[in-house]
């Protein structure tokens, strides 16, 4: 269906039709019957289990909302056909990445999804620095992807199979293999120390680029870790603490860095790094709760972070700037939008009833049961995440508005719908928490 939608991108006035088709695809895909324990819906080398299922749903949803948020391209006739083509190619890549059972094909599409993202940033970004941001994104990811490829070939030589399902029969004690396999996913997450490409890419990317980066691209790393960890259980038991310590300390430092940001997008991007640090920590504990919590937080963060980028873009389209010094007193102009800001900030600080809350609850359980020392860092991360969320909210919504504003218009229905479609699944999925039997 996605392949046959590609010609649709080039027909006249079909901009919204593509989005409608994506929503239809979403509904069709949601109705798949997915087995709890095993891979199902098998065909060729593809299969879906519960982890893939949730992330594919997230990808389709975010891609349809990307089109919705980029109406300006259509209005200004700014190469929107190519934009739609790019979104479709990206979605196909992501779908294939999450549903591949052959690890080499997974690698191929994992790296391939980088290219449409790069084109989004270079083609539709705003500032001239987008070229540097694109290079950062490319080389950070490519630098660590060659060792991953070598690692995959080595495992193929050992067990003569590339099927992910067969990996559970293989245990490795090679430290070099461990590092070469893990680093690619940790950079993609991004782990602290390798996170510099993320804020840069976010600040330079157009709204759609930011949405897909925060919503799905960071989750590729987590998905890869969840799949690959089965080989390295013994090794992770010994040295997993290194990753947990770096991620949690990094989370604290990055949270502090959030208070120094003046660009709204930059602040949201840094907050993503802090949340993903908790996800890495949860996966590295090798707990049931850690893996389950990281999965829930990945999906919750995908929706919440994407929605916050939409909010910052709505302000950017009005004021022409994302600086917090200019974006003040928005409650005077757009009181209804302030409600949405509030709801997404609640999600960002992981307060109930959002998925983020449940995810972080499980991650905190998992990390504290692994070692009580993590309590200190988790306390700080939770406190600061509430801090910078409130900082962003109060700075942008309250205060005296900038007198330099000479024209302004309120939110339009498309934007409210866009925000609702981010917020609704984020909060409604808490009723579906019998899926603790999923993983």
N, C-alpha and C positions, 0 to 999 in steps of 0.2 A: 504493500500500500504506500509506504514511504517513497519507494523508488518511482512509482507511477504518479506520485504527487509532484515530481520535479518539473514536468512540462507545465503544470498548473502555474508555476511561479512566473512563467514568461507570458501568460495570457494577459490581455488588458483588463485592468480593474479587478484583478483576482486576489488582491492583497488580503482581504478579510476572509475570502473563501479558503485560502490555505490554512488560516487559523481555525476556521470551523472544522475543516477536515482533520486537523490535529486533535481537536477536542473529541471528534468522533472516534478517532484512533484510540484516544485515551480511554473512552468508554468501552470500546471493544476489548482493549487489553485488560481493563479492570475485571472483565467478566471471565478471564481465563481461570480454569481450575488449577490451583497450584498445590501440589502435595507438600505436606509439612516437612517430611524427613529427607526426601531425595530430590534429585533433579527430575523434572518432568517436562512435558511438551517437547520431547526430544525430536530433533530432525537434523540430518547431516551432522554437523559438529556443534550444534547449538542446543541449549537446554536452559530451563529457568528453574532456580530454586527460590526460596523466600527472599534471600538477600538480593539477588538479581531483580526479582520481581518489584520490590519496593523502589529500587534505584532506577529501574527502567520507567516506572510510572512517574517518578520525580522528573526524569529527563524529558519525557513527552510533555508533561505539565509545564515545566519551566520554558521549554521551547515555544509552546503555544502562547505563553504569557510574554515571551520576548517580542513576538510579532505585535502583540497588543500594545506593548509599551513603546514601540518604535513607530508610532503613527506619523511622526514628523517626517520620516524618510519618504513616506507615501505622499504626504501633503506637498513637500518641496520637490517631489520627483527626484530624489537623491539616490539613484541606482538601486531602487527598492527591489527590482527583479533579482539582481545579483545578491542582495541581502537575503532574500527568501531562499534562493538557491543555497547560499552558505549555511543558513539555519538548517535546511533540510539535510545537507551533507553532514553537518555536525551531529544532528539527531541520529542519522543512520549509523555514524561512527560510534556514538555513545551506546545505542541499542546493541550493536554488535559486540562492543567491549564487554557489556554486562552479561550478554547471553552466551558468549563463547565458552565452550568446555575445553577446547584445545588451547593450551597456555600460550602457544606461539601466536595463534591468531589473536588471542587476547592482547598480547604484547603489541602486535601490529596495529590494532585499532586504538589501543591505549596511547601509542605515540601519534597515530594518525589524527586523533581528535585534536591534537595540538594545532594542526595546520589551519582548519577553519577558524579556530579561536584567534590565531595570529592574524588571519586576514581580516577578521572583525575589528581587531584593535588597530591594525595599520590602515584599513580602508575607511572606517567610520569613526575613528577616534577624534579627539578635539585638538589637542596641543601638538606642536611639532615633536615633543619629547616622546611621542608614542612609538617612534622607531626604536629608541633606546629601550623603552619598556618591552617592546616586542622581542628585542634581542635578548634581554634578561630572561624573559619567559622561555625563549627557545633554548638558550644555552644552559641555563640551570637544569632544564629537564633533559636535554640531550646528553649532557656531560655524564649523567648517572645512568642513562638508559643502555649504554653499551655493556657495562658490567652485568646488567640484568639479563641482557640477551645471551651473554656468555654463560651466565649461571643456568639459564633455561636449557641451553644446549648440553651443559655438563650433566644436568639431571636427566635429560633425554638419553645420554650415553649410559647413565647408571641403570635406569629402569625401563628403557626402550618404550616409553609412552609419554605422550604430551597431554594426556587427558587429566584435567584437574582432579577428577574423581579418584584417579589411581595414586595421587600423591600421599594418600593416607597410609599407604603401605611402605612409605620410604621415610627414614629418619636420617638427617644429616648432622654431623658434628663438625663440619668444616667452617671455621670462623670466616675465612675469605669468601666462601659461598654465601654465608649468612649476610655479610656486609654488602656484597655485590647485589644480592636479591633485594635486600630491604631498603637500601639507600634510595633507589628510584622512587619507591612509594612514599618514603618519608619526605623527599623533596617536593613531591606532588601535593603532600597533605596541606600545607608545608610545615615541617618541623622547625622549631626555633633554631637559628643559625643558618637555615637554608631558606628563610622566609622572605628574603629581601625582594624577590621578583614579584611577590603578590601585591603589596601596596602599590608598587610602581604600575603594574599591569592594570590594577583597578582604577587608579586615578586617571590613566590615559584612555581607558576603554570607553566605548559608548555604553549607554545603559544596557543594551542587550548583551554586550560582552561581559559587563560586570555581573549581570544576572546569571549567565551560564557559568562564569568562572566560580562565583560563590556558591551557586546552586548545585552544580554537578561536577565541575572539574576537580574540586578539592576532594570530592567523595571517591574519585577514581583511586586515589592513594589508599584511602581507608578500605575500599573494596579489595584492592590488591593485597593489602596486609591480611585481611580476613581470610583470603583464599590461600595465602602462601604460608601462614603461620603454622599450618599442620605439619610441615616438614621440620620446622625448627623448634619443636616443643622443648626438647632437652636443653638446647643452647639458650633459648629465651629464659628458661628457668634460672640459668646461671647468670646471664648478663643482661637480661631484660631491664634490670633496675636502672641501667645507664640511660636508656631511652625515656623511662618514666621520669627520672630526675631532671633530665634536660627539658622535657616537654613541660613539666609542671613549673619548674623555675622559670622557663621561658615564658610560660603563660602569665606568671606574675609580672615579669619585666615588660612584656608586651602590653599588659593591662595598664601599667604605669605609663607606658609610651602613649596610650590612647588619650591620656589627659593632656598631652602636649600637642595634639593635632589641632590644626585650624581648618583643614579641609574635611568636609563631612564624609566624603567617600573614603578618604584615608583612614579616618577613625573607624568606620565600619569594617574596612579591610583588616586593620590591626586586631579588631575584636574577633574576627574570624580566626586569626592565628591562635588567639588564646583558647577559643573553643575547641579548635582542632587539636591543640595540645592535650586537652583532656581526653579526646577520642583516642589519641595515640597511647596515652597512659592506660586507658581502659583495655585496649587490645593487648598491650604488652603484659598485663597481669595474667593473661590466659584464663581468666574466670569466665564462667557462663554469664554472670551479671555484667562483666566488663564488655564482653563481645555484644551482648544484647543491648546494653546501654549505649555503646558507641554507634550501633546501627540506628537506634532511635534518634540519637542526637544528630547523626549525619543527615537524616531526612528532615528533622525539625529545623536544623540550622540552615539547610538548603532553602526551605520555604521562608524562614524568618529573615535571613540575610538578604535574599533576593528582594523581599518586600521592602527592606530598609533602603536598598539601592534605588528602588523605584521611587520611594519618598524623596530621597535626596535629589533624584533627577527631576521630580515634579517642581521642586524649589529652583533647581538649576534652569529649567525651561522658563520660569517666571522672571528670575532675577539676573540670569546670565552669570551667576557666580555660585561656587559651592563654599565660599569662605564663611566660617562661623561668625566673623565680624559683621558681615553683611546680612546674613540670614538671621534676623532677630525679629522678635515680636510678631511671628507669623500668625499667632492666634488672633490678631487684629483683623487680618485679611482673610484667613481661611480657617475659621473655627472648626468646621467639620473635619478638616485635614488634621487638626491637632489631635482629634480622637484617634485617628489612624496612627499617628506618630506614637501616641501613648500605648496603643495596643501592641505595636511592634517592639517598642522599648521593653514592655512587659515580657515579650517573648525573648528578647535578647538577654535580659537579666535572668532568664530561666525561672520565671514565676509561673505558678499554675494559672490556667489550665492548659498550658502549651505543651507540645511534645518535648520541647527543650527541657522543661522541668523534669519530666519523667526520665529522659535520657541522662540528665546530670545527676539525678537522684541515684540511678543505678550505677553510674560511673563513680560517684562518691562512695557508695557502698562497696563497690568492687575494689577501689584503691585503698580505702581504709582497712578493709579486711586483709589486704595484701601487706600493708604496713601502716601502723598508726601515725608514723612521721608525716605521711602525705597530708594528714589533716591540716597542718599549718599552711601548706601551699594552697590546698583546696579552699580553706577559709579565706585566704587573701584573694584568690581568683574570684570566688563568689562575691565577696564584698566589693572588689574593684569593678566587677562587671556590672553590678548594680550602680556603682558610682559613675562610670563613664556613660552608661545608658541615660542616667538622670541628667548628667552634664550636657549631653547632646540634646536631650529633650528640652531642658529648661533654657538652654542657650538659644535654641532655634525658635521656640514657641513663645517664650516670655520676653519681657524687656521692652524698651522703646524701639519701635521699628525705624529702619534706616530712612532718613528724610530724603535721601538721593533717589528713592523710588518715585518715578513720575507716572508710571502706568502699571496696571496690575490686573490680572483676572483670576477668578476663583477656580476651584477644581472642576473638571468636567466629568460627566458620568462614566466615560471610559476609564478614567483614572481611579474612580471609586470602585468600579467593578474589578479593575486590575488588582487593587489592594485587597479587596474582599476575597478574590480567588487565591491570593497568597495566604490570607489569614484563616479562611474557613477550614481548609484541610489541616492546617497547623494545629487548630484547636479541636477539630471534630475527631481526629484520630485517637484521642484519648479514650473514646468509647470503644475503640477496637483493640483494647489492650489485652484481650484474650490471645493476642498474637505473641505473648511471651512464650508460647509453645512453638513459635516459628522456627527459632534458630537451633 
